[in-house]
């Protein structure tokens, strides 16, 4: 049976491709050490090949020198498989799905919308979530706040593209680009990966 990923779809920000190990880092479920190309996901999954190839890529787990611990008399291959199953179950229940957000008509009239994000505490990757996801955080149906830092920001969606200044150089009307740059710059002091996630797309939804 081919190894499968937890999800059918991942954003580019959730995948790190083209990694290489010379050994001592990853192994197969049967305990065989792996050397070669691999790729990882923010969900904690690790697979062989530089990018996922259905039917070819195999699941990898952290390497342990089985020879050095063989005297313990434990079937480590079975234990690793069991531990992997347990890990998948836990992570699936607390892994956010990428949200496709859109401003409402009311947002466009007001000029702003609220955007919501989750940042995994151990790797700082950013993913956009819904308001509903944020409201369910730290509940059995939502994200575990021990695993994810959750935050929101105010995103400008209508108005002039750039700040409109008066004769004294003061901002008379805030522009979409300039306002969103200021917002991201300030928020990135706490969440540095946010700038990469936004990728200079300061006019999104405008």
VOBA-1610 file (N, C-alpha, C; in pm, whole numbers, padded with zeros to 5 digits, always signed):
BEGIN
Unk+00084-00120+00000Unk+00000+00000+00000Unk+00088+00125+00000Unk+00058+00217-00090Unk+00138+00339-00102Unk+00122+00429+00020Unk+00231+00495+00058Unk+00225+00589+00169Unk+00147+00712+00124Unk+00064+00763+00212Unk-00020+00878+00179Unk+00005+00994+00273Unk-00017+01114+00223Unk-00010+01234+00306Unk-00143+01255+00378Unk-00140+01339+00481Unk-00260+01363+00560Unk-00365+01440+00482Unk-00320+01527+00391Unk-00413+01612+00320Unk-00399+01594+00169Unk-00500+01634+00098Unk-00495+01632-00048Unk-00425+01755-00102Unk-00424+01865-00023Unk-00368+01990-00072Unk-00284+02058+00036Unk-00169+02111-00006Unk-00081+02188+00081Unk-00040+02315+00006Unk-00028+02425+00078Unk+00023+02547+00016Unk+00175+02536+00004Unk+00235+02619-00081Unk+00381+02618-00097Unk+00451+02647+00035Unk+00390+02734+00116Unk+00452+02772+00243Unk+00455+02655+00342Unk+00375+02552+00317Unk+00368+02439+00409Unk+00465+02327+00373Unk+00536+02341+00261Unk+00626+02234+00214Unk+00768+02288+00200Unk+00866+02212+00250Unk+01006+02242+00227Unk+01062+02131+00139Unk+01095+02164+00015Unk+01136+02063-00083Unk+01288+02059-00100Unk+01333+01954-00167Unk+01472+01945-00211Unk+01575+01933-00102Unk+01540+01872+00012Unk+01635+01853+00121Unk+01717+01727+00096Unk+01832+01718+00161Unk+01922+01604+00139Unk+01983+01560+00271Unk+01985+01429+00294Unk+02048+01376+00414Unk+02152+01271+00374Unk+02267+01277+00442Unk+02374+01179+00421Unk+02362+01064+00521Unk+02256+01064+00599Unk+02236+00958+00696Unk+02236+01011+00839Unk+02190+00927+00929Unk+02188+00965+01069Unk+02079+01063+01105Unk+01983+01082+01015Unk+01877+01181+01037Unk+01737+01121+01027Unk+01716+01037+00922Unk+01585+00977+00900Unk+01598+00828+00871Unk+01487+00755+00891Unk+01484+00614+00860Unk+01343+00573+00821Unk+01331+00454+00757Unk+01200+00402+00721Unk+01133+00340+00842Unk+01005+00307+00827Unk+00929+00250+00938Unk+00986+00117+00987Unk+01059+00046+00899Unk+01116-00082+00940Unk+01252-00068+01007Unk+01298+00057+01025Unk+01424+00081+01093Unk+01543+00097+01001Unk+01522+00089+00869Unk+01632+00103+00773Unk+01670+00250+00759Unk+01797+00279+00778Unk+01844+00417+00765Unk+01825+00468+00623Unk+01786+00595+00611Unk+01764+00654+00479Unk+01869+00758+00447Unk+01919+00752+00323Unk+02011+00852+00271Unk+01958+00898+00135Unk+01952+01028+00115Unk+01904+01078-00012Unk+01816+01200+00003Unk+01741+01231-00102Unk+01657+01350-00100Unk+01527+01324-00023Unk+01478+01431+00038Unk+01352+01421+00111Unk+01286+01559+00117Unk+01164+01564+00164Unk+01095+01692+00182Unk+01006+01682+00306Unk+00973+01797+00363Unk+00899+01801+00489Unk+00777+01891+00477Unk+00687+01877+00575Unk+00563+01955+00580Unk+00548+02017+00719Unk+00476+02127+00726Unk+00452+02190+00856Unk+00365+02104+00946Unk+00301+02001+00890Unk+00221+01907+00969Unk+00309+01808+01043Unk+00441+01811+01017Unk+00533+01717+01082Unk+00566+01597+00995Unk+00503+01585+00879Unk+00528+01473+00789Unk+00662+01489+00717Unk+00729+01376+00694Unk+00854+01374+00619Unk+00846+01258+00519Unk+00879+01286+00391Unk+00872+01184+00288Unk+00999+01184+00204Unk+01030+01068+00145Unk+01141+01059+00051Unk+01107+01135-00077Unk+01208+01157-00159Unk+01200+01234-00284Unk+01204+01384-00252Unk+01251+01463-00347Unk+01263+01607-00326Unk+01127+01674-00317Unk+01025+01611-00379Unk+00886+01654-00370Unk+00802+01527-00375Unk+00677+01538-00331Unk+00595+01417-00319Unk+00562+01357-00456Unk+00588+01227-00467Unk+00553+01150-00587Unk+00460+01038-00543Unk+00336+01046-00584Unk+00237+00948-00541Unk+00279+00807-00583Unk+00277+00715-00485Unk+00315+00578-00512Unk+00464+00552-00504Unk+00544+00658-00491Unk+00689+00644-00485Unk+00744+00692-00351Unk+00702+00812-00308Unk+00751+00869-00183Unk+00711+00782-00064Unk+00807+00763+00027Unk+00785+00682+00145Unk+00796+00766+00272Unk+00720+00728+00372Unk+00723+00799+00501Unk+00857+00778+00570Unk+00911+00885+00627Unk+01034+00879+00706Unk+01005+00919+00850Unk+01079+00860+00942Unk+01069+00894+01084Unk+01209+00926+01136Unk+01220+00996+01249Unk+01352+01030+01302Unk+01441+00907+01323Unk+01567+00920+01288Unk+01662+00809+01294Unk+01703+00777+01437Unk+01710+00648+01465Unk+01764+00597+01591Unk+01856+00481+01557Unk+01973+00476+01618Unk+02068+00367+01595Unk+02015+00242+01665Unk+01947+00158+01589Unk+01883+00040+01648Unk+01985-00058+01704Unk+02103-00063+01642Unk+02204-00157+01688Unk+02249-00126+01830Unk+02257+00005+01858Unk+02306+00044+01991Unk+02205+00020+02101Unk+02078+00000+02063Unk+01975-00022+02164Unk+01911-00160+02153Unk+01968-00246+02067Unk+01908-00377+02043Unk+01907-00465+02168Unk+01996-00438+02260Unk+02003-00519+02382Unk+01879-00503+02469Unk+01798-00402+02439Unk+01677-00381+02518Unk+01570-00484+02484Unk+01587-00557+02373Unk+01492-00662+02337Unk+01357-00611+02293Unk+01351-00492+02233Unk+01225-00434+02189Unk+01217-00437+02037Unk+01100-00469+01983Unk+01077-00464+01839Unk+01052-00319+01801Unk+01160-00247+01768Unk+01147-00103+01744Unk+01068-00071+01619Unk+01075-00158+01518Unk+00998-00131+01396Unk+00850-00122+01427Unk+00799-00214+01507Unk+00657-00211+01542Unk+00625-00092+01630Unk+00717-00061+01721Unk+00693+00052+01810Unk+00693+00183+01735Unk+00784+00199+01636Unk+00785+00321+01557Unk+00657+00336+01477Unk+00610+00223+01421Unk+00487+00228+01344Unk+00370+00268+01431Unk+00364+00214+01552Unk+00258+00246+01645Unk+00264+00393+01686Unk+00386+00440+01717Unk+00403+00579+01758Unk+00365+00674+01644Unk+00399+00636+01521Unk+00365+00719+01406Unk+00215+00731+01390Unk+00143+00620+01406Unk-00003+00623+01397Unk-00061+00714+01503Unk-00010+00705+01625Unk-00059+00791+01733Unk-00032+00938+01701Unk+00086+00965+01647Unk+00121+01104+01616Unk+00029+01162+01510Unk+00002+01085+01407Unk-00086+01132+01300Unk-00224+01165+01355Unk-00275+01081+01441Unk-00408+01102+01497Unk-00416+01233+01575Unk-00315+01258+01656Unk-00314+01380+01738Unk-00301+01503+01650Unk-00207+01500+01555Unk-00182+01618+01474Unk-00297+01651+01382Unk-00365+01549+01330Unk-00476+01576+01240Unk-00588+01651+01312Unk-00602+01625+01440Unk-00709+01690+01514Unk-00677+01835+01548Unk-00550+01874+01530Unk-00512+02010+01569Unk-00435+02083+01458Unk-00448+02035+01334Unk-00379+02098+01222Unk-00477+02184+01143Unk-00449+02314+01128Unk-00542+02401+01056Unk-00539+02377+00907Unk-00651+02394+00843Unk-00659+02389+00697Unk-00648+02531+00644Unk-00577+02550+00532Unk-00564+02685+00477Unk-00700+02741+00439Unk-00725+02865+00476Unk-00854+02928+00450Unk-00850+03012+00323Unk-00960+03014+00253Unk-00977+03104+00138Unk-01072+03215+00184Unk-01015+03331+00212Unk-01094+03440+00268Unk-01126+03543+00161Unk-01237+03611+00179Unk-01278+03718+00088Unk-01345+03827+00171Unk-01323+03954+00136Unk-01393+04061+00207Unk-01542+04061+00174Unk-01622+04101+00269Unk-01765+04113+00246Unk-01795+04252+00188Unk-01918+04270+00145Unk-01959+04403+00096Unk-01944+04508+00207Unk-01974+04466+00330Unk-01961+04557+00444Unk-01815+04595+00465Unk-01724+04497+00449Unk-01581+04525+00463Unk-01537+04629+00361Unk-01584+04616+00238Unk-01543+04709+00134Unk-01596+04851+00161Unk-01716+04858+00217Unk-01771+04989+00254Unk-01689+05050+00367Unk-01654+04968+00465Unk-01574+05016+00579Unk-01429+05043+00540Unk-01384+04973+00435Unk-01246+04993+00390Unk-01149+04890+00444Unk-01193+04809+00540Unk-01103+04713+00605Unk-01172+04578+00623Unk-01090+04474+00633Unk-01138+04342+00673Unk-01042+04288+00779Unk-01088+04194+00858Unk-01001+04128+00954Unk-00953+03996+00894Unk-00822+03971+00904Unk-00763+03846+00859Unk-00707+03773+00980Unk-00717+03642+00978Unk-00680+03561+01095Unk-00571+03460+01056Unk-00477+03439+01147Unk-00362+03354+01116Unk-00327+03263+01235Unk-00261+03152+01200Unk-00206+03062+01300Unk-00059+03042+01267Unk+00024+03048+01369Unk+00168+03028+01352Unk+00212+02915+01445Unk+00268+02809+01387Unk+00311+02695+01466Unk+00428+02736+01554Unk+00424+02702+01682Unk+00521+02754+01777Unk+00662+02704+01753Unk+00678+02585+01692Unk+00812+02529+01679Unk+00878+02556+01545Unk+00808+02619+01448Unk+00874+02649+01322Unk+00835+02785+01263Unk+00739+02853+01326Unk+00700+02990+01286Unk+00635+03000+01149Unk+00601+02888+01085Unk+00529+02897+00958Unk+00390+02956+00981Unk+00346+03037+00886Unk+00218+03106+00897Unk+00115+03041+00805Unk-00008+03029+00853Unk-00118+02984+00769Unk-00239+03070+00801Unk-00314+03106+00696Unk-00434+03187+00717Unk-00551+03096+00755Unk-00628+03137+00853Unk-00742+03060+00900Unk-00868+03147+00897Unk-00980+03089+00930Unk-01105+03165+00930Unk-01135+03221+01069Unk-01230+03312+01073Unk-01276+03366+01201Unk-01333+03254+01288Unk-01401+03160+01223Unk-01458+03047+01295Unk-01349+02961+01357Unk-01239+02938+01281Unk-01125+02862+01335Unk-01068+02931+01458Unk-01057+03063+01450Unk-01000+03138+01561Unk-01090+03128+01684Unk-01222+03135+01662Unk-01316+03128+01773Unk-01317+02993+01841Unk-01280+02888+01768Unk-01280+02753+01825Unk-01146+02715+01889Unk-01047+02806+01884Unk-00916+02773+01937Unk-00924+02732+02084Unk-00841+02632+02117Unk-00832+02577+02252Unk-00961+02507+02297Unk-01036+02456+02200Unk-01151+02370+02228Unk-01124+02236+02162Unk-01201+02132+02195Unk-01178+02001+02132Unk-01187+02004+01980Unk-01265+02099+01924Unk-01280+02107+01780Unk-01182+02205+01716Unk-01106+02276+01796Unk-01021+02382+01742Unk-00874+02357+01759Unk-00795+02463+01737Unk-00650+02454+01744Unk-00602+02459+01888Unk-00500+02382+01916Unk-00440+02377+02049Unk-00346+02499+02062Unk-00375+02586+02156Unk-00293+02707+02171Unk-00154+02676+02224Unk-00131+02551+02266Unk+00005+02511+02303Unk+00088+02480+02179Unk+00023+02456+02066Unk+00091+02424+01942Unk+00091+02541+01844Unk-00008+02629+01854Unk-00022+02739+01759Unk-00042+02873+01829Unk+00027+02974+01777Unk+00001+03111+01818Unk-00099+03168+01718Unk-00206+03224+01767Unk-00315+03270+01681Unk-00328+03422+01693Unk-00343+03489+01579Unk-00353+03635+01582Unk-00436+03684+01464Unk-00474+03809+01471Unk-00551+03871+01362Unk-00486+04005+01327Unk-00520+04056+01210Unk-00474+04189+01171Unk-00581+04256+01086Unk-00575+04388+01083Unk-00670+04469+01007Unk-00610+04497+00870Unk-00680+04453+00763Unk-00627+04461+00627Unk-00711+04558+00544Unk-00646+04659+00489Unk-00717+04761+00411Unk-00749+04706+00271Unk-00875+04720+00227Unk-00918+04662+00099Unk-00974+04765+00001Unk-01001+04885+00047Unk-01054+04986-00046Unk-00999+05123-00011Unk-01003+05212-00109Unk-00946+05345-00092Unk-00839+05367-00197Unk-00765+05477-00189Unk-00656+05502-00285Unk-00544+05399-00265Unk-00467+05374-00368Unk-00359+05277-00358Unk-00250+05322-00261Unk-00219+05451-00264Unk-00115+05506-00176Unk-00171+05618-00090Unk-00100+05653+00016Unk-00144+05760+00105Unk-00163+05891+00027Unk-00267+05961+00061Unk-00291+06095+00005Unk-00246+06195+00110Unk-00151+06282+00074Unk-00093+06376+00170Unk-00146+06517+00147Unk-00150+06593+00256Unk-00187+06734+00241Unk-00061+06816+00209Unk-00075+06945+00204Unk+00038+07031+00164Unk+00150+07032+00267Unk+00121+06982+00387Unk+00222+06978+00493Unk+00287+06839+00505Unk+00245+06747+00418Unk+00303+06612+00423Unk+00233+06518+00519Unk+00122+06563+00576Unk+00047+06477+00666Unk-00048+06388+00585Unk-00078+06270+00639Unk-00167+06178+00568Unk-00311+06229+00577Unk-00366+06260+00463Unk-00505+06306+00458Unk-00600+06188+00439Unk-00554+06088+00363Unk-00631+05965+00344Unk-00534+05849+00328Unk-00554+05745+00409Unk-00462+05631+00407Unk-00480+05549+00279Unk-00367+05509+00221Unk-00369+05427+00101Unk-00361+05279+00133Unk-00411+05197+00042Unk-00413+05052+00062Unk-00272+04996+00081Unk-00184+05025-00012Unk-00048+04970-00007Unk+00027+05018+00116Unk+00030+05148+00138Unk+00105+05204+00249Unk+00051+05157+00384Unk-00082+05150+00395Unk-00142+05106+00521Unk-00108+04960+00550Unk-00121+04874+00449Unk-00094+04733+00470Unk+00054+04705+00495Unk+00141+04785+00434Unk+00285+04773+00463Unk+00312+04806+00609Unk+00250+04914+00657Unk+00269+04952+00797Unk+00217+04841+00891Unk+00102+04786+00857Unk+00044+04680+00939Unk+00135+04559+00945Unk+00183+04513+00827Unk+00266+04393+00821Unk+00401+04418+00889Unk+00458+04535+00868Unk+00587+04568+00930Unk+00576+04560+01083Unk+00470+04615+01137Unk+00451+04614+01282Unk+00425+04472+01333Unk+00339+04399+01264Unk+00303+04264+01308Unk+00421+04168+01293Unk+00509+04194+01196Unk+00623+04106+01172Unk+00727+04114+01282Unk+00719+04216+01366Unk+00809+04222+01481Unk+00784+04105+01575Unk+00659+04060+01579Unk+00622+03945+01662Unk+00620+03816+01582Unk+00579+03827+01454Unk+00567+03709+01367Unk+00650+03733+01239Unk+00781+03710+01245Unk+00869+03743+01132Unk+00832+03674+01001Unk+00774+03553+01007Unk+00740+03479+00884Unk+00623+03541+00809Unk+00555+03637+00871Unk+00437+03697+00808Unk+00474+03770+00679Unk+00589+03836+00677Unk+00632+03908+00556Unk+00647+03814+00439Unk+00706+03697+00463Unk+00722+03599+00356Unk+00587+03545+00311Unk+00496+03528+00405Unk+00364+03476+00371Unk+00289+03576+00282Unk+00294+03703+00317Unk+00225+03806+00239Unk+00294+03826+00104Unk+00426+03809+00102Unk+00505+03816-00021Unk+00480+03944-00101Unk+00478+04056-00032Unk+00460+04189-00094Unk+00327+04206-00167Unk+00233+04119-00140Unk+00100+04130-00204Unk+00011+04218-00117Unk+00045+04345-00113Unk-00025+04438-00023Unk-00158+04487-00080Unk-00187+04453-00204Unk-00314+04496-00265Unk-00412+04380-00276Unk-00386+04269-00207Unk-00475+04155-00215Unk-00617+04192-00170Unk-00716+04151-00247Unk-00859+04176-00225Unk-00899+04319-00262Unk-00809+04398-00315Unk-00841+04538-00348Unk-00878+04551-00495
//
